Amino acid sequence: MSTTIAQRLYELRRAHGISQEDLARKLGVSRQAVSKWECGESVPGTDNLIALARLYGVELDALLGIGRDADADDGVPAQVTSGSGGAATRPVSAGEPAEPPASPNRRRTLIAIAYGALAVLLALILLYCVRANTPDYIVIEGTVVASDGVFDDFVVDVGYTEQYPSRYIVCSTDSTTTYDYNVPDEPAGTGEADESVPASREPIELQEGWKVSVSFDVRGGVKWPQARNLVDSIQIETELA
């Protein structure tokens, strides 16, 4: 008899806790016959096989180990079938995952791209806010305390203030600097029309004691104040008599 059948009969009897004597008595055979079945020296008859299957509660082919032998001999794993159509798919090899896991490197790359885009957006917003709050011109008001007609430089005393790091601002003029007089309105009833003096690029030699309003163009990130600050326009408020 096949050793697989003999081993199967032995395993089933032991699993149900039945001795060879008890099994022989239930089947109406001798204990020696049961021993020969489990040693592979003989094969139970058809009636005894059916009785054994009913006693152990298994199918006849399971009792004979037919299904187990077929799987062991074939060596091909069961195919995965779809739940609806039942069509067989490619057999899955042992150790091969059904679906590849998501790549952690890809996830980290996407997160890095998202953070990079957010950083660029925040930088643009910050740049816009800085530009929106940065003045195009800086205007100071003060008194001329020194003037150099050779180099077109003059010094304005802006007084003691926390707005500027120094009380005295050194100013420089060039051909682009404009000059203007702040002419007060004529008193009412004089019969003279009010006229403003247009700004001029003709240089005016500033005198000590004049009250002036000086404008500096700081567009494009021009640093201010410096040792010598280029003046965009000068408005003379008052002059000494």
BELTA-V74757 format. One record per helix or strand of 2 or more residues. SS is the DSSP state (hx for helix, st for strand). FROM is the first residue (numbers start at 0). LEN is the number of residues. If there is no record, write none. Layout:
SS,FROM,LEN  SS,FROM,LEN
This chain:
hx,2,13  hx,19,8  hx,30,9  hx,45,11  hx,59,5  hx,65,9  hx,103,29  st,136,12  st,152,5  st,167,5  st,177,4  st,210,7  st,228,2  st,232,6
